[in-house]
Amino acid sequence: MSRNGRGNGTERPAPPARPPRLPLDEPVLRPTFRRERSALRLGVWPVAGCDEAGRGPLAGPVVAAAVILNPDDVPRGLDDSKRLTPERREVLYERICARAQVAVAMAPPSRIDRDNILRASLWALARAVAALPIKPRLVFVDGRDRIDAGCDCQAVIGGDGLVASIAAASIVAKVTRDRLMARLGAAHPGYGFERHMGYSVPEHFAALDRLGPTIHHRRSFSPVAGVLGLLGGDADEAVIDVLPL
């Protein structure tokens, strides 16, 4: 009989298979100041970032913000506002406003109903840039559409997660709008604006059915138009699972 046991027809058992390795988590991308600094090296400054909050809700304005960060004092922790907790957004909002040039503009429901949500949002973004105390030479805007900024403008898809100044603008716009909607909630009890910020959630639909629309509701959005009996082909679609933009 051989020493490996093969002489008697037996074979050494195969080693147990190794469990498959779990894939490593993808690193979370954070906004950087790289694009702004590249422009600065080319002598292009000031550089602003702009973003808006509130495209999806049934009520309240679209709030746009424009921010020119200080290259020597960029707040740490900037990120897409949707990836931050409300508490963290508040902290960063205060730091941004203390260290940067900031401007805010709003498109009210009446303009949204007149122009449609996209045009109203672009209008508010352009107004925010125009309201900056320093005129920028380059503007980065979140999304696919450039705006009439009065200077070079670059649209960056997913910019609030890539470009520091856009991320800062997203935080300013979100905090500003949330604070406003909390005040509208106090002025119009029963709608829950202070909780859902005007978005399409069951609580909001129930309040619309029970109380009817306020002057702050977007009459061109189909759930509101339906309550008013105005539903038609020109109404913007808004469904219950719309995510905040």
N, C-alpha and C positions, 0 to 999 in steps of 0.2 A: 504494500500500500504506500502510495506516495505521501510525502509529508504534508502536502496541502489538502489531503483528503479526497483527491480526485480519483484515487485508485478504487474506491468503493462506490463510485457513482454519485457521490455527494459533492456539492460545490459550496465554497465559502459564500455566505449571504452578501448581497450587494450592500454597500453603505447606504444609510437612509438619505433620501433626497433632501437637499437643503431647502428650507422655505424661501419662496421668492422675496427678494428685497422690496420693501415698500418704496414707491417713488418719493424722492425728496420734494418737499413743498416748494412751489415756485416762489422766488423772492418777491415780496410786495414792492412794487415800484412806487417811489415817492416823488413828488414834484421837486425839481431842482431849479437852480438859478442859472443853469448853463446857457440857455438861449439869451437871456438878458445880458449875461456877462460877455457872450460872444459879440453882441451888438455894441456893447460898451467898448470893447477892444477895437472895433472898427470906427469908433468915434460917433456912434449913433446913440444918443441919449437926450432926453429921458425916454424910457421904455415903460409902457403901461400894459397891464393885463386886465381883461374885463370878462365878466360872466353875469348870468342872471339866475334868479330863483323864482319859481312859481309859474312855469308854463302850464302845468297840468291841472291845477285846482279849478274848482267850479266857482270860487269866490276869491275876492281880493285882487290886488294888482300884481303885475310882473315887476319885480324889483331888480334893477341892474346896478352893478358896482364897477368902478374902475379904480385901479390901485397902481401907484408907482412906488415900488419898494426902494429903500435905501440900500445901495450895494454893500455898504459897510455895516449894515445892521438889519439883516434879514431875519425875521423871527423864526425860531426853531419849531419844528413840528407842523409846518404848513402841509395841508393835504386837501383833497377833494372834500368839500363840506359834508357830503353824504357818508363819508367814511369816518366821521368824527362824532363823538357823543355831543349832545347839547351843551354839557358842561365844558367840554374841551373847546367847542366853537366859541363860547363866550370868552374864555381866557384868551384865545388867539385873536378874537375880534378886538379886544382892548389893546393887545400888543400891536396889532396892525395899525389901528387908528393912532396910536402914540408914536409910531416910528415911520409911517409912510404917508404919502399924499393920497387922499381917498376922496372919492365923490360917488354919490348915489343918485339915481333917477328912477322914476316909476311910470309905468303905463297903466292907467286905471282901467277898470272894466269897460267903461264907455269907449275907450280907444281900441281895446281888444275886440269888442263887438263890432266896431266900425271897420277896422283894418284887417282883422284876423290875428291869431295869437303869434304867428311867426313875425309878421311885419311890426306888430306892437313891441315884440321883444327886441328886434333889431333897432327900432326907434329909441327904446329906452337905453340900450347899450350905447348908442351914439350920443345920446344926451348925457350919459354919465361921463363919457370921455371928454365931452365938451365942457363939463363942469369942473374938471380937474384944475387946481390952482396953477399948475404948470402944464404948458402944452406939450404933449409927447411927440416924438419924431417917429416912433414905431409903436404899434398896438398889436398885442396878441389877444385874440378873442376865441373863446371856447366854441367848438362846433364846426359846422361845414361852411357857414356863411360869413363873409366879411361884412364890415359895417362902414358907413361913411364917417370915418374918423378924422378927416382932414389931414391925414398923413398916411404913410405906409401901414398897411394892416395885413396881418397874417392870421388865417383861421387855422386852429389846431384841434383836430378831432380828439376828444378825451383830454383836452388841455388842462382841465382842472385837476387831473391826476399826473400831469407831466411838467407843467410850467408853474414856477413858484408864484409869479404875479397873478396868474389866472386863479390859482388855488386861493390866494389871499382874497381876490375879488369874490370868489364863490362863497367864502366864509362871511364876508361883509354883507353880501346880498342876502344870504340865508338868515343870518342873525337879525338883520334889519327887518326882513319880512316876517319872521316869526314873532318879533316884538310887536309889530303892527297888528298881526292877526290876533295876538293875545288881547290887545286893546279893543279890537273889533268884537272879540268874544265877550268882553265886559259890557260893551255898548249894545250888543244884541244877544242877550242870554237865551239859552235854549238851543243854539246852533252848534255849540262845541268848537267854535273857531280856535279857541285857545289850545285845544287838544289835537285836532286834525289839520289845522292851518288851511282849511278850505278845500282839502283834497277829497276825492271820491271814496268815501268809506260808508258803511251802512248807517252809522250814526248821522252822517250828513244827509243822506238820502231820506232818512226817517224825518229829520227836522224840516227838510224841504216839503215833504208831503204834509206835515202837520202845520207848519207855520207859513209856508210859501217863501219865495225868494226875497232877499233884502236888496237894497240899492247897490250892495257890493257884489252881487252875484253876476256872473257872465251870462247874459241872456242868449248869446249865440252858441253856448255849449248845450248839447242835446238834452241832458237831464233837466237843466233849468228851463230850456225852451219847452220841453214836454210839460212841465208843471204849469207853465204860462199858456199852454195851448198854441205855441208858436213854432212847433217842430216842423222843419222843412228841409229842403235839400241844402240850404246854406249853413245849417247848424254844424258846428265843429263836434266831432265825436269825442265823447268822454265816457269811459266805462269804469266799472267799480274797482278794477284792479290797476288803475293808472298809478304809476310810480312817480314820486316826486322828482322833478327835474331841476 
